[in-house]
């Protein structure tokens, strides 16, 4: 198997690297906050001082950072991936970023003798830990085929969607869908509780019918346990939804439900909850995050 580089070891990235290591891959790691790689190094990963150093010592380089501007810096910065010889290497961006930037990376990689894939993921922290992420890929099909064995160490559903940027477009479709399920799940809990229902019974009932969805199954139990730790940060979801709305505008589309979800999450962030998980949306109704006693 090729030597792997991994840049960005946050909640998701660290879990992905752990699965790579479990599958006996050699992994070089870099993160802006070095301490976030300590446990990975103890598990067998090799720390590198810069993204450039990761690139020099790896054959396939994965990146997973927070925002498009971070992706830009990782690839095009002074000590970035493209600051060293990348001929014959493959770069794979797992960050949810813009289709435009994915295209820019692919063009630059090709000019330098490398190949690039945009491969955003879905499945949250649990999917990353369990190695069951959904991976949506754009780029050259032959390059995708080469990377499939690596994707399979941390993903369950792998789909090639087309040329550079198509993976990011697919992730935007995913986030548009999740915006609806998160607002629906939140309002359902608020309504059920206010109506004096046993919320746990309601969740079990809805999970067995046509209202069943991933947000309901995975996030409503966390809310009832008052667990607002980030499987996916509020601030990152806002970023994603804004990209989706920008891309929709370019496609001459209006997405009113997605726009409203974005406004709700921005309101949540303004209250100081940007570093909570997306399930914290319920704090717009339950300010302390605790299920209130019903008066009905």
ZIQUICOR-V281931 format. One record per helix or strand of 2 or more residues. SS is the DSSP state (A for helix, B for strand). FROM is the first residue (numbers start at 0). TO is the last residue. Records with the same first field share a line. If there is no record, write none. Layout:
SS = FROM-TO, FROM-TO
This chain:
B = 3-6, 26-29, 45-46, 59-62, 89-92, 114-117, 120-121, 132-138, 154-161
A = 10-21, 33-41, 50-55, 67-75, 80-82, 98-110, 123-129, 140-150, 165-193, 198-206, 213-223, 233-249, 255-272, 277-283
